[in-house]
Amino acid sequence: MNRMLEELVLLAGQCQCGHRHYDIPIERIVIGRDAFRQLVAYLRHKRYERVALVADERTFAAARESLCDELENESIHYTVCLVQPDENGDVIADERSIVQVLLETPNNADVLIAVGAGTIHDITRFSSCKMKIPFISVPTAPSVDGFTSMGAPLIIRGMKQTIQVQAPIAVFAHTDVLHRAPRAMIAAGFGDMAAKYTSLADWQFAHWMADEPYCPLVHQLTEQSLKTCVDHIDDIANGSEQGIRVLMDALLQSGIAMLLMGQSYSASGAEHHLSHYWEMEFLRRNKRQVLHGAKVGVSTPIVIEHYQRLLLPLLNGLEKRSESVHEEIWGRFKANAAAIRMQLESLPSPSRVRAMLEKVGEAALPEQLGIDPPLVERSLQEAHRLRPNRFTMLYFLNEWILEK
């Protein structure tokens, strides 16, 4: 992975897309059975003497024995903040969790270490930025692609908001810990990667239609990560060492691609907006939460089906524009019609995506996650408003076509 980092820095420096590429602050990525030993060596190298671990009860239990033994063997002083769950037993990246971390972290801490999956990383990422200290990533499951990104999706006053803060300075993933992760979290990691089918399509569409920043290199890196996972789906489904390694590598690379762009364009489109909408609704209903990767995995074939059903007929009737549709928007749609059609037709069928999800042990239908049809339909009409500055195909359909 460290060689990959060096190659990405070189490629980003040579990229001619015309858009700014952000520096990669990640100094080291270690995936292996000696990851925690190398973490301790890294802490010594950085002269960090006061370390604060952020975890929840389950993630700390997953890494505690091997991680704390290494820290104690080298006499590294550490404190532990176990983020408390809500009344449903869910750890939520919200104001309450953030305040807990800020209150329980010693004022003289040199570094925070996120020991957990996506939620713990989002809480730590935001908290460390506010405290003006770095953080180190210790994933306990290959469940999301946000470990290496700088975005923190948070629930603020019941609303989902993604705030750009900071990336980790290093990642240390112990393969034994990853291998022992619940199968549902491994499946969720594959679901998060499968979501790139629609996120990449939405991103390219946004570039054509609204001049949103676009980079072929970042697109290629993300697409390559997705393809690698699909090519190794049997290994991932079997939970083999190679499968876990492939999935973790892909998730980290997807996160680094976001980091280069400074935004989540490549990895988060309408499928993520549906997922965030469902998450907020579950909070309102006081229902147990569903893994992020499970939600975006299920939402991906829904979005593909929705796009192909509504946009392909629209492309067949380009001369039948309603006068209420903005002329410039429709002109761009017509000018890029061939490319949009090719993009839609190149997406895998919804049934194929669902078959892949089922193969890795993931839910394939929203009702399997407790998401009822009325909520799905409402999210298809309203979820795009969660990020009104993101010009997805869902935004285009709802704001420019279906309401006209």
C-alpha positions as a Markdown table, in Angstrom:
| # | Residue | x | y | z |
|---|---|---|---|---|
| 1 | Met | 0.0 | 0.0 | 0.0 |
| 2 | Asn | 2.9 | 2.4 | 0.7 |
| 3 | Arg | 4.2 | 1.9 | -2.8 |
| 4 | Met | 0.6 | 2.6 | -4.1 |
| 5 | Leu | 0.6 | 5.9 | -2.1 |
| 6 | Glu | 3.9 | 6.9 | -3.8 |
| 7 | Glu | 2.5 | 6.0 | -7.2 |
| 8 | Leu | -0.7 | 8.0 | -6.6 |
| 9 | Val | 1.2 | 11.1 | -5.5 |
| 10 | Leu | 3.2 | 10.8 | -8.7 |
| 11 | Leu | 0.2 | 10.3 | -10.9 |
| 12 | Ala | -1.7 | 13.2 | -9.2 |
| 13 | Gly | 1.3 | 15.4 | -9.9 |
| 14 | Gln | 1.2 | 14.5 | -13.6 |
| 15 | Cys | -2.6 | 14.7 | -13.9 |
| 16 | Gln | -3.8 | 17.2 | -16.5 |
| 17 | Cys | -7.5 | 17.3 | -15.6 |
| 18 | Gly | -7.2 | 21.0 | -14.7 |
| 19 | His | -8.6 | 20.6 | -11.2 |
| 20 | Arg | -6.8 | 20.9 | -7.9 |
| 21 | His | -5.6 | 17.7 | -6.4 |
| 22 | Tyr | -5.2 | 17.7 | -2.6 |
| 23 | Asp | -2.1 | 16.5 | -0.9 |
| 24 | Ile | -2.3 | 13.1 | 0.6 |
| 25 | Pro | -1.4 | 13.5 | 4.3 |
| 26 | Ile | -1.3 | 9.7 | 4.9 |
| 27 | Glu | 2.3 | 8.8 | 5.7 |
| 28 | Arg | 1.9 | 5.0 | 6.2 |
| 29 | Ile | -0.5 | 2.3 | 5.4 |
| 30 | Val | 0.1 | -1.1 | 6.9 |
| 31 | Ile | -2.2 | -4.1 | 6.4 |
| 32 | Gly | -0.8 | -7.3 | 8.0 |
| 33 | Arg | -0.4 | -9.4 | 11.1 |
| 34 | Asp | 2.3 | -7.1 | 12.4 |
| 35 | Ala | 0.2 | -3.9 | 12.0 |
| 36 | Phe | -0.1 | -3.1 | 15.7 |
| 37 | Arg | 3.7 | -3.6 | 16.2 |
| 38 | Gln | 4.3 | -1.2 | 13.4 |
| 39 | Leu | 1.8 | 1.2 | 14.8 |
| 40 | Val | 3.7 | 1.3 | 18.1 |
| 41 | Ala | 7.0 | 1.9 | 16.1 |
| 42 | Tyr | 5.3 | 4.7 | 14.2 |
| 43 | Leu | 4.1 | 6.3 | 17.5 |
| 44 | Arg | 7.7 | 6.2 | 18.7 |
| 45 | His | 9.0 | 7.6 | 15.5 |
| 46 | Lys | 6.5 | 10.5 | 15.7 |
| 47 | Arg | 7.3 | 11.0 | 19.4 |
| 48 | Tyr | 3.7 | 10.8 | 20.4 |
| 49 | Glu | 3.7 | 10.2 | 24.2 |
| 50 | Arg | 0.0 | 10.7 | 25.0 |
| 51 | Val | -2.3 | 8.6 | 22.9 |
| 52 | Ala | -6.1 | 8.6 | 23.1 |
| 53 | Leu | -8.0 | 5.6 | 21.7 |
| 54 | Val | -11.6 | 6.2 | 20.5 |
| 55 | Ala | -13.7 | 3.1 | 20.1 |
| 56 | Asp | -17.0 | 1.5 | 21.1 |
| 57 | Glu | -17.5 | -1.5 | 23.2 |
| 58 | Arg | -17.6 | -4.0 | 20.4 |
| 59 | Thr | -14.7 | -2.5 | 18.3 |
| 60 | Phe | -12.5 | -2.1 | 21.3 |
| 61 | Ala | -13.1 | -5.8 | 22.2 |
| 62 | Ala | -12.2 | -6.8 | 18.7 |
| 63 | Ala | -8.7 | -5.1 | 18.9 |
| 64 | Arg | -8.1 | -4.7 | 22.6 |
| 65 | Glu | -5.9 | -7.7 | 23.4 |
| 66 | Ser | -3.4 | -7.4 | 20.6 |
| 67 | Leu | -3.4 | -3.6 | 20.4 |
| 68 | Cys | -3.2 | -2.8 | 24.1 |
| 69 | Asp | -0.5 | -5.4 | 24.6 |
| 70 | Glu | 1.7 | -3.7 | 22.0 |
| 71 | Leu | 1.1 | -0.3 | 23.6 |
| 72 | Glu | 1.8 | -1.5 | 27.1 |
| 73 | Asn | 4.9 | -3.5 | 26.1 |
| 74 | Glu | 6.4 | -0.2 | 24.8 |
| 75 | Ser | 5.2 | 1.7 | 27.8 |
| 76 | Ile | 3.1 | 4.1 | 25.7 |
| 77 | His | 0.5 | 5.9 | 27.9 |
| 78 | Tyr | -3.0 | 5.7 | 26.5 |
| 79 | Thr | -6.5 | 6.6 | 27.5 |
| 80 | Val | -9.7 | 5.0 | 26.1 |
| 81 | Cys | -13.0 | 6.7 | 25.2 |
| 82 | Leu | -15.7 | 4.2 | 24.6 |
| 83 | Val | -18.4 | 6.0 | 22.7 |
| 84 | Gln | -21.8 | 5.2 | 24.2 |
| 85 | Pro | -24.7 | 3.9 | 22.2 |
| 86 | Asp | -28.1 | 5.4 | 22.0 |
| 87 | Glu | -31.2 | 3.7 | 23.5 |
| 88 | Asn | -31.4 | 1.3 | 20.6 |
| 89 | Gly | -27.8 | 0.1 | 21.1 |
| 90 | Asp | -26.5 | 2.0 | 18.1 |
| 91 | Val | -23.4 | 4.2 | 18.1 |
| 92 | Ile | -24.3 | 7.3 | 16.1 |
| 93 | Ala | -21.9 | 9.9 | 14.7 |
| 94 | Asp | -23.9 | 12.8 | 16.2 |
| 95 | Glu | -23.4 | 15.8 | 18.5 |
| 96 | Arg | -23.7 | 13.6 | 21.6 |
| 97 | Ser | -20.9 | 11.3 | 20.6 |
| 98 | Ile | -18.7 | 14.1 | 19.5 |
| 99 | Val | -19.1 | 16.0 | 22.8 |
| 100 | Gln | -18.3 | 12.8 | 24.7 |
| 101 | Val | -15.0 | 12.4 | 22.8 |
| 102 | Leu | -14.1 | 16.0 | 23.3 |
| 103 | Leu | -14.8 | 15.8 | 27.0 |
| 104 | Glu | -13.1 | 12.5 | 27.6 |
| 105 | Thr | -9.9 | 13.2 | 25.6 |
| 106 | Pro | -7.1 | 14.6 | 27.7 |
| 107 | Asn | -6.2 | 18.2 | 26.8 |
| 108 | Asn | -2.6 | 17.2 | 26.3 |
| 109 | Ala | -3.3 | 14.3 | 23.9 |
| 110 | Asp | -0.8 | 14.1 | 21.0 |
| 111 | Val | -2.9 | 12.0 | 18.7 |
| 112 | Leu | -6.3 | 10.3 | 18.5 |
| 113 | Ile | -6.6 | 6.7 | 17.3 |
| 114 | Ala | -9.9 | 5.6 | 15.7 |
| 115 | Val | -10.4 | 1.9 | 16.6 |
| 116 | Gly | -13.4 | 0.8 | 14.8 |
| 117 | Ala | -15.4 | 1.0 | 11.6 |
| 118 | Gly | -17.0 | 3.9 | 9.7 |
| 119 | Thr | -19.0 | 5.6 | 12.6 |
| 120 | Ile | -16.1 | 5.6 | 15.0 |
| 121 | His | -13.9 | 7.1 | 12.3 |
| 122 | Asp | -16.3 | 9.8 | 11.5 |
| 123 | Ile | -16.6 | 10.8 | 15.2 |
| 124 | Thr | -12.8 | 10.7 | 15.6 |
| 125 | Arg | -12.1 | 12.5 | 12.3 |
| 126 | Phe | -14.3 | 15.5 | 13.3 |
| 127 | Ser | -13.2 | 15.6 | 16.9 |
| 128 | Ser | -9.5 | 15.4 | 16.1 |
| 129 | Cys | -9.8 | 18.3 | 13.6 |
| 130 | Lys | -11.6 | 20.4 | 16.2 |
| 131 | Met | -8.9 | 19.6 | 18.7 |
| 132 | Lys | -6.2 | 20.5 | 16.1 |
| 133 | Ile | -4.4 | 17.2 | 16.5 |
| 134 | Pro | -3.9 | 14.3 | 14.0 |
| 135 | Phe | -5.6 | 11.0 | 14.1 |
| 136 | Ile | -4.6 | 7.5 | 13.1 |
| 137 | Ser | -6.9 | 4.9 | 11.6 |
| 138 | Val | -7.2 | 1.4 | 13.0 |
| 139 | Pro | -10.0 | -0.3 | 11.1 |
| 140 | Thr | -11.6 | -3.3 | 12.8 |
| 141 | Ala | -13.7 | -4.4 | 9.8 |
| 142 | Pro | -13.5 | -3.9 | 6.0 |
| 143 | Ser | -16.9 | -2.3 | 6.0 |
| 144 | Val | -16.6 | 1.2 | 4.4 |
| 145 | Asp | -14.4 | 3.2 | 2.1 |
| 146 | Gly | -14.2 | 6.3 | 4.4 |
| 147 | Phe | -11.2 | 5.3 | 6.4 |
| 148 | Thr | -8.8 | 7.3 | 4.3 |
| 149 | Ser | -11.1 | 10.1 | 3.2 |
| 150 | Met | -11.4 | 13.6 | 4.8 |
| 151 | Gly | -15.2 | 13.7 | 4.9 |
| 152 | Ala | -17.2 | 13.0 | 8.1 |
| 153 | Pro | -20.9 | 12.2 | 7.5 |
| 154 | Leu | -22.6 | 13.3 | 10.7 |
| 155 | Ile | -26.1 | 13.5 | 12.1 |
| 156 | Ile | -26.6 | 17.1 | 13.2 |
| 157 | Arg | -30.0 | 18.0 | 14.7 |
| 158 | Gly | -31.4 | 14.9 | 13.0 |
| 159 | Met | -30.1 | 15.9 | 9.5 |
| 160 | Lys | -27.3 | 14.1 | 7.7 |
| 161 | Gln | -24.4 | 16.4 | 6.8 |
| 162 | Thr | -21.0 | 15.5 | 5.3 |
| 163 | Ile | -18.3 | 17.9 | 6.7 |
| 164 | Gln | -14.9 | 18.0 | 5.1 |
| 165 | Val | -12.3 | 17.9 | 8.0 |
| 166 | Gln | -9.2 | 15.8 | 7.8 |
| 167 | Ala | -7.8 | 12.4 | 6.7 |
| 168 | Pro | -5.7 | 10.2 | 9.0 |
| 169 | Ile | -2.0 | 10.5 | 9.0 |
| 170 | Ala | -1.6 | 6.7 | 8.9 |
| 171 | Val | -3.6 | 3.5 | 8.7 |
| 172 | Phe | -2.8 | 0.3 | 10.5 |
| 173 | Ala | -5.1 | -2.6 | 9.8 |
| 174 | His | -4.5 | -6.0 | 11.5 |
| 175 | Thr | -5.5 | -8.8 | 9.2 |
| 176 | Asp | -6.5 | -11.1 | 12.0 |
| 177 | Val | -8.8 | -8.5 | 13.4 |
| 178 | Leu | -10.3 | -7.8 | 10.0 |
| 179 | His | -10.7 | -11.6 | 9.4 |
| 180 | Arg | -12.7 | -11.9 | 12.6 |
| 181 | Ala | -15.1 | -9.1 | 11.7 |
| 182 | Pro | -18.8 | -10.1 | 11.5 |
| 183 | Arg | -19.7 | -11.4 | 8.1 |
| 184 | Ala | -22.4 | -8.7 | 7.9 |
| 185 | Met | -19.7 | -6.0 | 8.0 |
| 186 | Ile | -17.6 | -7.7 | 5.4 |
| 187 | Ala | -20.7 | -7.9 | 3.2 |
| 188 | Ala | -21.3 | -4.2 | 3.9 |
| 189 | Gly | -17.8 | -3.4 | 2.6 |
| 190 | Phe | -18.7 | -5.1 | -0.7 |
| 191 | Gly | -22.0 | -3.2 | -0.7 |
| 192 | Asp | -20.1 | 0.1 | -0.4 |
| 193 | Met | -17.9 | -0.8 | -3.3 |
| 194 | Ala | -20.9 | -1.9 | -5.4 |
| 195 | Ala | -22.4 | 1.5 | -4.9 |
| 196 | Lys | -19.6 | 2.9 | -7.2 |
| 197 | Tyr | -21.5 | 1.8 | -10.2 |
| 198 | Thr | -24.0 | 4.6 | -9.7 |
| 199 | Ser | -21.8 | 7.1 | -7.9 |
| 200 | Leu | -19.4 | 7.2 | -10.9 |
| 201 | Ala | -22.3 | 7.4 | -13.3 |
| 202 | Asp | -23.8 | 10.3 | -11.4 |
| 203 | Trp | -20.4 | 12.1 | -11.2 |
| 204 | Gln | -19.8 | 12.0 | -14.9 |
| 205 | Phe | -23.4 | 13.1 | -15.5 |
| 206 | Ala | -22.8 | 16.0 | -13.2 |
| 207 | His | -19.7 | 17.0 | -15.1 |
| 208 | Trp | -21.6 | 17.0 | -18.4 |
| 209 | Met | -24.6 | 18.7 | -17.1 |
| 210 | Ala | -23.4 | 21.2 | -14.5 |
| 211 | Asp | -19.6 | 21.4 | -15.0 |
| 212 | Glu | -18.9 | 19.8 | -11.6 |
| 213 | Pro | -15.2 | 19.1 | -11.2 |
| 214 | Tyr | -14.2 | 15.8 | -12.8 |
| 215 | Cys | -10.9 | 13.9 | -12.9 |
| 216 | Pro | -10.4 | 10.8 | -15.1 |
| 217 | Leu | -7.6 | 9.6 | -12.8 |
| 218 | Val | -9.8 | 9.6 | -9.7 |
| 219 | His | -12.6 | 8.0 | -11.8 |
| 220 | Gln | -10.1 | 5.3 | -12.9 |
| 221 | Leu | -8.9 | 4.6 | -9.4 |
| 222 | Thr | -12.4 | 4.2 | -8.1 |
| 223 | Glu | -13.5 | 2.0 | -11.0 |
| 224 | Gln | -10.4 | -0.1 | -10.6 |
| 225 | Ser | -11.2 | -0.7 | -7.0 |
| 226 | Leu | -14.7 | -1.7 | -7.9 |
| 227 | Lys | -13.6 | -4.1 | -10.6 |
| 228 | Thr | -11.0 | -5.8 | -8.3 |
| 229 | Cys | -13.8 | -6.5 | -5.8 |
| 230 | Val | -16.1 | -7.9 | -8.4 |
| 231 | Asp | -13.3 | -10.1 | -9.9 |
| 232 | His | -12.6 | -11.5 | -6.4 |
| 233 | Ile | -16.2 | -11.8 | -5.3 |
| 234 | Asp | -15.8 | -15.5 | -4.6 |
| 235 | Asp | -12.8 | -14.8 | -2.2 |
| 236 | Ile | -14.8 | -12.1 | -0.5 |
| 237 | Ala | -17.9 | -14.2 | -0.1 |
| 238 | Asn | -15.7 | -17.0 | 1.4 |
| 239 | Gly | -14.1 | -14.6 | 3.8 |
| 240 | Ser | -10.7 | -15.9 | 2.7 |
| 241 | Glu | -7.5 | -14.0 | 3.7 |
| 242 | Gln | -7.1 | -13.0 | 0.1 |
| 243 | Gly | -10.7 | -11.8 | -0.2 |
| 244 | Ile | -10.4 | -9.7 | 3.0 |
| 245 | Arg | -7.1 | -8.2 | 1.8 |
| 246 | Val | -8.6 | -7.4 | -1.7 |
| 247 | Leu | -11.6 | -5.8 | -0.2 |
| 248 | Met | -9.6 | -3.7 | 2.3 |
| 249 | Asp | -7.2 | -2.5 | -0.4 |
| 250 | Ala | -10.1 | -1.5 | -2.6 |
| 251 | Leu | -11.9 | 0.4 | 0.2 |
| 252 | Leu | -8.7 | 2.3 | 1.1 |
| 253 | Gln | -8.0 | 3.1 | -2.5 |
| 254 | Ser | -11.5 | 4.4 | -3.0 |
| 255 | Gly | -11.0 | 6.6 | 0.0 |
| 256 | Ile | -7.7 | 8.0 | -1.2 |
| 257 | Ala | -9.4 | 8.8 | -4.6 |
| 258 | Met | -11.9 | 10.9 | -2.7 |
| 259 | Leu | -9.0 | 12.5 | -0.8 |
| 260 | Leu | -7.3 | 13.5 | -4.0 |
| 261 | Met | -10.4 | 15.2 | -5.2 |
| 262 | Gly | -11.2 | 16.8 | -1.8 |
| 263 | Gln | -14.8 | 15.7 | -2.2 |
| 264 | Ser | -16.8 | 12.5 | -2.3 |
| 265 | Tyr | -18.0 | 12.9 | -6.0 |
| 266 | Ser | -16.5 | 9.5 | -7.1 |
| 267 | Ala | -17.9 | 7.5 | -4.3 |
| 268 | Ser | -21.2 | 9.0 | -3.3 |
| 269 | Gly | -24.1 | 9.6 | -5.6 |
| 270 | Ala | -27.9 | 9.2 | -5.4 |
| 271 | Glu | -27.5 | 5.7 | -3.8 |
| 272 | His | -25.8 | 7.4 | -0.8 |
| 273 | His | -28.5 | 10.0 | -0.7 |
| 274 | Leu | -31.1 | 7.3 | -0.4 |
| 275 | Ser | -29.1 | 5.6 | 2.3 |
| 276 | His | -28.8 | 8.9 | 4.3 |
| 277 | Tyr | -32.5 | 9.6 | 3.9 |
| 278 | Trp | -33.4 | 6.1 | 5.2 |
| 279 | Glu | -30.9 | 6.6 | 8.1 |
| 280 | Met | -32.6 | 9.9 | 9.1 |
| 281 | Glu | -36.1 | 8.3 | 8.9 |
| 282 | Phe | -34.9 | 5.4 | 11.1 |
| 283 | Leu | -33.7 | 7.9 | 13.7 |
| 284 | Arg | -37.1 | 9.7 | 13.6 |
| 285 | Arg | -38.9 | 6.4 | 14.0 |
| 286 | Asn | -36.5 | 5.3 | 16.8 |
| 287 | Lys | -35.6 | 2.2 | 14.9 |
| 288 | Arg | -32.3 | 0.2 | 15.1 |
| 289 | Gln | -29.9 | 1.4 | 12.4 |
| 290 | Val | -28.7 | -0.6 | 9.5 |
| 291 | Leu | -25.1 | -0.8 | 8.3 |
| 292 | His | -24.1 | 1.9 | 5.9 |
| 293 | Gly | -22.8 | -0.5 | 3.3 |
| 294 | Ala | -25.9 | -2.6 | 3.5 |
| 295 | Lys | -28.1 | 0.4 | 2.7 |
| 296 | Val | -26.0 | 1.7 | -0.2 |
| 297 | Gly | -25.7 | -1.8 | -1.6 |
| 298 | Val | -29.5 | -2.2 | -1.6 |
| 299 | Ser | -30.1 | 1.3 | -3.0 |
| 300 | Thr | -27.7 | 0.8 | -6.0 |
| 301 | Pro | -30.0 | -1.5 | -8.0 |
| 302 | Ile | -33.0 | 0.6 | -7.1 |
| 303 | Val | -31.2 | 3.7 | -8.5 |
| 304 | Ile | -30.1 | 1.8 | -11.7 |
| 305 | Glu | -33.6 | 0.7 | -12.3 |
| 306 | His | -35.0 | 4.2 | -11.7 |
| 307 | Tyr | -32.5 | 5.8 | -14.0 |
| 308 | Gln | -32.9 | 3.3 | -16.9 |
| 309 | Arg | -36.7 | 3.4 | -16.6 |
| 310 | Leu | -37.1 | 7.2 | -16.7 |
| 311 | Leu | -34.0 | 8.5 | -18.6 |
| 312 | Leu | -33.8 | 6.1 | -21.5 |
| 313 | Pro | -37.3 | 7.0 | -22.8 |
| 314 | Leu | -36.4 | 10.6 | -22.3 |
| 315 | Leu | -33.4 | 10.1 | -24.5 |
| 316 | Asn | -35.7 | 8.6 | -27.1 |
| 317 | Gly | -37.8 | 11.7 | -27.2 |
| 318 | Leu | -35.3 | 14.5 | -27.3 |
| 319 | Glu | -37.4 | 16.7 | -29.6 |
| 320 | Lys | -40.4 | 16.6 | -27.2 |
| 321 | Arg | -39.1 | 19.0 | -24.6 |
| 322 | Ser | -41.6 | 20.7 | -22.4 |
| 323 | Glu | -41.3 | 24.5 | -22.6 |
| 324 | Ser | -41.0 | 24.6 | -18.8 |
| 325 | Val | -37.7 | 22.8 | -18.8 |
| 326 | His | -34.8 | 25.3 | -18.9 |
| 327 | Glu | -33.4 | 25.6 | -22.4 |
| 328 | Glu | -29.8 | 25.4 | -21.3 |
| 329 | Ile | -30.3 | 22.3 | -19.2 |
| 330 | Trp | -32.1 | 20.6 | -22.0 |
| 331 | Gly | -29.5 | 21.7 | -24.5 |
| 332 | Arg | -26.8 | 20.1 | -22.4 |
| 333 | Phe | -28.9 | 16.9 | -22.1 |
| 334 | Lys | -29.2 | 16.7 | -25.8 |
| 335 | Ala | -25.6 | 17.5 | -26.5 |
| 336 | Asn | -24.5 | 14.7 | -24.2 |
| 337 | Ala | -27.3 | 12.3 | -25.1 |
| 338 | Ala | -25.1 | 9.6 | -26.8 |
| 339 | Ala | -22.7 | 9.6 | -23.9 |
| 340 | Ile | -25.5 | 9.5 | -21.3 |
| 341 | Arg | -27.2 | 6.6 | -23.2 |
| 342 | Met | -23.9 | 4.7 | -23.3 |
| 343 | Gln | -23.4 | 5.3 | -19.6 |
| 344 | Leu | -26.9 | 4.0 | -18.7 |
| 345 | Glu | -26.7 | 1.0 | -20.9 |
| 346 | Ser | -23.2 | 0.1 | -19.5 |
| 347 | Leu | -24.5 | -0.2 | -16.0 |
| 348 | Pro | -25.1 | -3.8 | -14.7 |
| 349 | Ser | -28.7 | -4.9 | -14.6 |
| 350 | Pro | -30.4 | -4.5 | -11.2 |
| 351 | Ser | -30.7 | -8.3 | -11.0 |
| 352 | Arg | -27.0 | -8.7 | -11.5 |
| 353 | Val | -26.1 | -6.3 | -8.7 |
| 354 | Arg | -28.6 | -8.0 | -6.4 |
| 355 | Ala | -27.1 | -11.4 | -7.2 |
| 356 | Met | -23.7 | -10.1 | -6.3 |
| 357 | Leu | -25.0 | -8.7 | -3.0 |
| 358 | Glu | -26.6 | -12.1 | -2.2 |
| 359 | Lys | -23.4 | -13.9 | -3.0 |
| 360 | Val | -21.5 | -12.1 | -0.4 |
| 361 | Gly | -24.3 | -12.6 | 2.1 |
| 362 | Glu | -25.7 | -9.1 | 1.9 |
| 363 | Ala | -29.4 | -8.1 | 1.7 |
| 364 | Ala | -30.5 | -7.4 | -1.9 |
| 365 | Leu | -34.0 | -5.9 | -1.3 |
| 366 | Pro | -34.9 | -2.9 | 1.0 |
| 367 | Glu | -37.6 | -4.8 | 2.8 |
| 368 | Gln | -34.9 | -7.2 | 4.1 |
| 369 | Leu | -33.4 | -4.2 | 5.9 |
| 370 | Gly | -36.8 | -3.1 | 7.3 |
| 371 | Ile | -37.1 | -0.4 | 4.6 |
| 372 | Asp | -40.7 | -0.3 | 3.4 |
| 373 | Pro | -41.9 | 0.5 | -0.2 |
| 374 | Pro | -43.4 | 3.9 | 0.8 |
| 375 | Leu | -40.1 | 5.0 | 2.3 |
| 376 | Val | -38.2 | 3.9 | -0.8 |
| 377 | Glu | -40.6 | 5.8 | -3.1 |
| 378 | Arg | -40.4 | 8.9 | -0.9 |
| 379 | Ser | -36.6 | 8.8 | -0.9 |
| 380 | Leu | -36.6 | 8.6 | -4.7 |
| 381 | Gln | -38.6 | 11.9 | -4.7 |
| 382 | Glu | -36.8 | 13.7 | -1.9 |
| 383 | Ala | -33.4 | 12.3 | -1.0 |
| 384 | His | -31.6 | 14.5 | -3.7 |
| 385 | Arg | -32.4 | 17.5 | -1.5 |
| 386 | Leu | -30.0 | 16.3 | 1.1 |
| 387 | Arg | -27.1 | 17.5 | -1.1 |
| 388 | Pro | -28.7 | 20.1 | -3.5 |
| 389 | Asn | -25.2 | 21.1 | -4.7 |
| 390 | Arg | -24.7 | 17.6 | -6.1 |
| 391 | Phe | -26.1 | 17.3 | -9.6 |
| 392 | Thr | -27.0 | 13.6 | -9.8 |
| 393 | Met | -29.4 | 12.1 | -12.3 |
| 394 | Leu | -31.9 | 11.9 | -9.4 |
| 395 | Tyr | -31.6 | 15.6 | -8.9 |
| 396 | Phe | -32.1 | 16.2 | -12.7 |
| 397 | Leu | -35.2 | 14.0 | -12.8 |
| 398 | Asn | -36.8 | 15.5 | -9.8 |
| 399 | Glu | -35.9 | 19.2 | -10.2 |
| 400 | Trp | -36.0 | 19.5 | -14.0 |
| 401 | Ile | -38.2 | 16.7 | -15.4 |
| 402 | Leu | -40.7 | 15.1 | -13.1 |
| 403 | Glu | -42.0 | 18.2 | -11.4 |
| 404 | Lys | -42.3 | 20.1 | -14.7 |
